[in-house]
């Protein structure tokens, strides 16, 4: 993950009021998603757009 991608992940974690532990687990969740083929559309590396990260945060937190 690039610096800008990490900044976006941090911003989404703040938006969803994640604890530090949840933030770390969310990062792991995102990496697992990419490894299993559930990639984003941001570019060819499969990173997620900000909106996609927000949706992944909802999934991660069980918010539907």
C-alpha positions as CSV (number, residue, x, y, z in Angstrom):
1,X,0.0,0.0,0.0
2,X,1.3,3.4,-0.9
3,X,1.4,6.4,1.5
4,X,-1.7,8.0,0.0
5,X,-3.6,4.7,0.3
6,X,-2.6,4.4,4.0
7,X,-3.8,8.0,4.5
8,X,-7.2,7.1,3.0
9,X,-7.4,4.0,5.2
10,X,-6.6,6.2,8.2
11,X,-9.3,8.7,7.2
12,X,-11.9,6.0,6.8
13,X,-11.0,4.5,10.2
14,X,-11.4,8.0,11.8
15,X,-14.7,8.5,10.0
16,X,-16.0,5.2,11.5
17,X,-14.6,5.9,14.9
18,X,-12.4,2.8,14.9
19,X,-10.2,2.1,17.9
20,X,-6.5,1.7,17.2
21,X,-6.9,-2.1,17.4
22,X,-9.9,-2.0,15.0
23,X,-7.8,0.2,12.6
24,X,-5.0,-2.4,12.6
25,X,-7.5,-5.2,12.0
26,X,-9.2,-3.2,9.3
27,X,-5.8,-2.8,7.5
28,X,-5.3,-6.6,7.8
29,X,-8.8,-7.1,6.5
30,X,-8.1,-5.0,3.4
31,X,-4.9,-6.8,2.6
32,X,-6.7,-10.2,3.0
33,X,-9.5,-9.0,0.6
34,X,-6.9,-8.1,-2.0
35,X,-5.0,-11.4,-1.5
36,X,-8.3,-13.3,-2.0
37,X,-9.0,-11.5,-5.3
38,X,-11.5,-9.0,-4.0
39,X,-9.7,-6.0,-5.4
40,X,-10.6,-2.4,-5.8
41,X,-10.8,-0.3,-8.9
42,X,-8.4,2.5,-8.1
43,X,-5.7,1.2,-10.4
44,X,-4.1,-1.9,-11.7
45,X,-2.6,-2.9,-8.3
46,X,-6.1,-3.4,-7.1
47,X,-6.2,-0.8,-4.4
48,X,-9.5,0.5,-3.3
49,X,-11.0,4.0,-3.9
50,X,-12.1,6.0,-0.9
51,X,-15.7,5.1,-1.5
52,X,-14.8,1.4,-1.8
53,X,-12.8,1.7,1.5
54,X,-15.9,3.2,3.1
55,X,-17.9,0.2,1.9
56,X,-15.3,-2.2,3.2
57,X,-15.3,-0.5,6.5
58,X,-19.1,-1.1,6.8
59,X,-18.5,-4.8,5.9
60,X,-15.7,-5.0,8.4
61,X,-17.7,-3.5,11.2
62,X,-20.8,-5.5,10.3
63,X,-22.9,-2.4,9.4
64,X,-24.1,-3.9,6.1
